[in-house]
Amino acid sequence: MILSALHPGDWLIAGAGLLAVIGLGLQQADSLEGQVVIRQNGQIFQTASLRLNRVIEVAGPLGISRVEINAGRVRVAADPSPRQLCVRQGWIPAGGAAVCLPNRISVENAAAGYDTLNY
């Protein structure tokens, strides 16, 4: 009964709406891929994708810091700083960052996340 109430132009509008929803979904999936921005002494050292599991070594004044990317997450796995604050922070949430001040290294999880301004 509902199908008989639809006119030929209604199918065109429904099809255009479906294509728009699919297009927006694909665009959203690309934006959620996420990037990791690693800075050394205030300068960008490397930008990496969260899709590939790897360990990145970054040299600082105190020694080597190891940044681990695994299963779409990122953390500072090892750091020569005496208090180990950035290592204790654990996995960095989307939109968050870890800063290893004595070694002058920062790691930012630039994945799309929700906050109070964008929600």
Contact map, one row per residue, 1 for C-alpha under 8 A:
11111000000000000000000000000000000000000000000000000000000000000000000000000000000000000000000000000000000000000000000
11111100000000000000000000000000000000000000000000000000000000000000000000000000000000000000000000000000000000000000000
11111100000000000000000000000000000000000000000000000000000000000000000000000000000000000000000000000000000000000000000
11111110000000000000000000000000000000000000000000000000000000000000000000000000000000000000000000000000000000000000000
11111110000000000000000000000000000000000000000000000000000000000000000000000000000000000000000000000000000000000000000
01111111011000000000000000000000000000000000000000000000000000000000000000000000000000000000000000000000000000000000000
00011111111000000000000000000000000000000000000000000000000000000000000000000000000000000000000000000000000000000000000
00000111111100000000000000000000000000000000000000000000000000000000000000000000000000000000000000000000000000000000000
00000011111110000000000000000000000000000000000000000000000000000000000000000000000000000000000000000000000000000000000
00000111111111000000000000000000000000000000000000000000000000000000000000000000000000000000000000000000000000000000000
00000111111111100000000000000000000000000000000000000000000000000000000000000000000000000000000000000000000000000000000
00000001111111110000000000000000000000000000000000000000000000000000000000000000000000000000000000000000000000000000000
00000000111111111000000000000000000000000000000000000000000000000000000000000000000000000000000000000000000000000000000
00000000011111111100000000000000000000000000000000000000000000000000000000000000000000000000000000000000000000000000000
00000000001111111110000000000000000000000000000000000000000000000000000000000000000000000000000000000000000000000000000
00000000000111111111000000000000000000000000000000000000000000000000000000000000000000000000000000000000000000000000000
00000000000011111111100000000000000000000000000000000000000000000000000000000000000000000000000000000000000000000000000
00000000000001111111110000000000000000000000000000000000000000000000000000000000000000000000000000000000000000000000000
00000000000000111111111000000000000000000000000000000000000000000000000000000000000000000000000000000000000000000000000
00000000000000011111111100000000000000000000000000000000000000000000000000000000000000000000000000000000000000000000000
00000000000000001111111110000000000000000000000000000000000000000000000000000000000000000000000000000000000000000000000
00000000000000000111111111000000000000000000000000000000000000000000000000000000000000000000000000000000000000000000000
00000000000000000011111111100000000000000000000000000000000000000000000000000000000000000000000000000000000000000000000
00000000000000000001111111110000000000000000000000000000000000000000000000000000000000000000000000000000000000000000000
00000000000000000000111111111000000000000000000000000000000000000000000000000000000000000000000000000000000000000000000
00000000000000000000011111111100000000000000000000000000000000000000000000000000000000000000000000000000000000000000000
00000000000000000000001111111110000000000000000000000000000000000000000000000000000000000000000000000000000000000000000
00000000000000000000000111111111000000000000000000000000000000000000000000000000000000000000000000000000000000000000000
00000000000000000000000011111111100000000000000000000000000000000000000000000000000000000000000000000000000000000000000
00000000000000000000000001111111100000000000000000000000000000000000000000000000000000000000000000000000000000000000000
00000000000000000000000000111111110000000000000000000000000000000000000000000000000000000000000000000000000000110000000
00000000000000000000000000011111110000000000000000000000000000000000000000000000000000000000000000000000000000110000000
00000000000000000000000000001111111000000000000011100000000000000000000000000000000000000000000000000000000000110000000
00000000000000000000000000000011111100000000000011100000000000000000000000000000000000000000000000000000000011110000000
00000000000000000000000000000000111110000000001111000000000000000000000000000000000000000000000000000000000011100000000
00000000000000000000000000000000011111000000001111000000000000000000000001000000000000000000000000000000001111100000000
00000000000000000000000000000000001111100001111100000000000000000000000000000000000000000000000000000000001111000000000
00000000000000000000000000000000000111110001111000000000000000000000000000000000000000000000000000000000111100000000000
00000000000000000000000000000000000011111111110000000000000000000000000000000000000000000000000000000000111000000000000
00000000000000000000000000000000000001111111100000000000011100000000000000000000000000000000000000000001110000000000000
00000000000000000000000000000000000000111110000000000000000100000000000000000000000000000000000000000001100000000000000
00000000000000000000000000000000000000111111000000000000000000000000000000000000000000000000000000000001100000000000000
00000000000000000000000000000000000000111111100000000000000000000000000000000000000000000000000000000000000000000000000
00000000000000000000000000000000000011110111111000000000000000000000000000000000000000000000000000000000000000000000000
00000000000000000000000000000000000011110011111000000000000000000000000000000000000000000000000000000000000000000000000
00000000000000000000000000000000000011100001111100000000000000000000000000000000000000000000000000000000000000000000000
00000000000000000000000000000000001111000001111110000000000000000000000000000000000000000000000000000000000000000000000
00000000000000000000000000000000001110000000011111000000000000000000000000000000000000000000000000000000000000000000000
00000000000000000000000000000000111100000000001111110000000000000000000000000000000000000000000000000000000000000000000
00000000000000000000000000000000111100000000000111111000000000000000111111000000000000000000000000000000000000000000000
00000000000000000000000000000000110000000000000011111000000000000000001100000000000000000000000000000000000000000000000
00000000000000000000000000000000000000000000000011111100000000000000111100000000000000000000000000000000000000000000000
00000000000000000000000000000000000000000000000001111110000000000001111100000000000000000000000000000000000000000000000
00000000000000000000000000000000000000000000000000011111000000000001110000000000000000000000000000000000000000000000000
00000000000000000000000000000000000000000000000000001111100000000111100000000000000000000000000000000000000000000000000
00000000000000000000000000000000000000000000000000000111110000000111000000000000000000000000000000000000000000000000000
00000000000000000000000000000000000000000000000000000011111000011110000000000000000000000000000000000000000000000000000
00000000000000000000000000000000000000010000000000000001111100011110000000000000000000000000000000000000100000000000000
00000000000000000000000000000000000000010000000000000000111111111000000000000000000000000000000000000000000000000000000
00000000000000000000000000000000000000011000000000000000011111111000000000000000000000000000000000000011100000000000000
00000000000000000000000000000000000000000000000000000000001111100000000000000000000000000000000000000111000000000000000
00000000000000000000000000000000000000000000000000000000001111110000000000000001100000000000000000000110000000000000000
00000000000000000000000000000000000000000000000000000000001111111000000000000011000000000000000000000010000000000000000
00000000000000000000000000000000000000000000000000000000111101111100000000000011000000000000000000000000000000000000000
00000000000000000000000000000000000000000000000000000000111100111110000000011111000000000000000000000010100000000000000
00000000000000000000000000000000000000000000000000000011110000011111000000011110000000000000000000000000000000000000000
00000000000000000000000000000000000000000000000000000011110000001111100001111100000000000000000000000000001000000000000
00000000000000000000000000000000000000000000000000001111000000000111110001111000000000000000000000000000000000000000000
00000000000000000000000000000000000000000000000001011110000000000011111111100000000000000000000000000000000000000000000
00000000000000000000000000000000000000000000000001011100000000000001111111000000000000000000000000000000000000000000000
00000000000000000000000000000000000000000000000001111000000000000000111110000000000000000000000000000000000000000000000
00000000000000000000000000000000000000000000000001111000000000000000111111000000000000000000000000000000000000000000000
00000000000000000000000000000000000000000000000001000000000000000000111111100000000000000011100000000000000000000000000
00000000000000000000000000000000000100000000000001000000000000000011110111110000000000000011000000000000000010000000000
00000000000000000000000000000000000000000000000000000000000000000011100011111000000000101111000001000000001000000000000
00000000000000000000000000000000000000000000000000000000000000001111000001111110000001100110000001000000001000000000000
00000000000000000000000000000000000000000000000000000000000000001111000000111110000000100100000000000000000000000000000
00000000000000000000000000000000000000000000000000000000000000001110000000011111000000100000000000000000000000000000000
00000000000000000000000000000000000000000000000000000000000000111100000000011111100101100000000000010010000000000000000
00000000000000000000000000000000000000000000000000000000000001111000000000000111110100000000000000000010000000000000000
00000000000000000000000000000000000000000000000000000000000001000000000000000011111100000000000000010110000000000000000
00000000000000000000000000000000000000000000000000000000000000000000000000000001111100000000000000000000000000000000000
00000000000000000000000000000000000000000000000000000000000000000000000000000000111110000000000000000000000000000000000
00000000000000000000000000000000000000000000000000000000000000000000000000000011111111110000000000000000000000000000000
00000000000000000000000000000000000000000000000000000000000000000000000000000000001111111000000000010000000000000000000
00000000000000000000000000000000000000000000000000000000000000000000000000010010000111111100000001110000000000000000000
00000000000000000000000000000000000000000000000000000000000000000000000000111110000111111100000000000000000000000000000
00000000000000000000000000000000000000000000000000000000000000000000000000000000000111111100000000000000000000000000000
00000000000000000000000000000000000000000000000000000000000000000000000000100000000011111111000001000000000000000000000
00000000000000000000000000000000000000000000000000000000000000000000000000111000000001111111000000000000000000000000000
00000000000000000000000000000000000000000000000000000000000000000000000011110000000000001111100000000000000000000000000
00000000000000000000000000000000000000000000000000000000000000000000000011100000000000001111110111000000000110000000000
00000000000000000000000000000000000000000000000000000000000000000000000010000000000000000011111110000000000010000000000
00000000000000000000000000000000000000000000000000000000000000000000000000000000000000000001111100000000000011111000000
00000000000000000000000000000000000000000000000000000000000000000000000000000000000000000000111110000000000111111000000
00000000000000000000000000000000000000000000000000000000000000000000000000000000000000000001111111000000000111000000000
00000000000000000000000000000000000000000000000000000000000000000000000000000000000000000001101111100000011110000000000
00000000000000000000000000000000000000000000000000000000000000000000000000110000000001001001000111110000011100000000000
00000000000000000000000000000000000000000000000000000000000000000000000000000000000001000000000011111001111000000000000
00000000000000000000000000000000000000000000000000000000000000000000000000000010100011000000000001111111110000000000000
00000000000000000000000000000000000000000000000000000000000000000000000000000000000000000000000000111111110000000000000
00000000000000000000000000000000000000000000000000000000000011000000000000000000100000000000000000011111000000000000000
00000000000000000000000000000000000000000000000000000000000111101000000000000011100000000000000000011111100000000000000
00000000000000000000000000000000000000011100000000000000000110000000000000000000000000000000000000111111110000000000000
00000000000000000000000000000000000001111100000000000000010100001000000000000000000000000000000000111011111000000000000
00000000000000000000000000000000000001110000000000000000000000000000000000000000000000000000000011111001111100000000000
00000000000000000000000000000000000111100000000000000000000000000010000000110000000000000000000011100000111110000000000
00000000000000000000000000000000000111000000000000000000000000000000000000000000000000000001001111000000011111000000000
00000000000000000000000000000000011110000000000000000000000000000000000001000000000000000001111110000000001111100000000
00000000000000000000000000000000011110000000000000000000000000000000000000000000000000000000011100000000000111110000000
00000000000000000000000000000011111100000000000000000000000000000000000000000000000000000000011000000000000011111000000
00000000000000000000000000000011110000000000000000000000000000000000000000000000000000000000011000000000000001111100000
00000000000000000000000000000000000000000000000000000000000000000000000000000000000000000000011000000000000000111110000
00000000000000000000000000000000000000000000000000000000000000000000000000000000000000000000000000000000000000011111011
00000000000000000000000000000000000000000000000000000000000000000000000000000000000000000000000000000000000000001111111
00000000000000000000000000000000000000000000000000000000000000000000000000000000000000000000000000000000000000000111111
00000000000000000000000000000000000000000000000000000000000000000000000000000000000000000000000000000000000000000011111
00000000000000000000000000000000000000000000000000000000000000000000000000000000000000000000000000000000000000000111111
00000000000000000000000000000000000000000000000000000000000000000000000000000000000000000000000000000000000000000111111
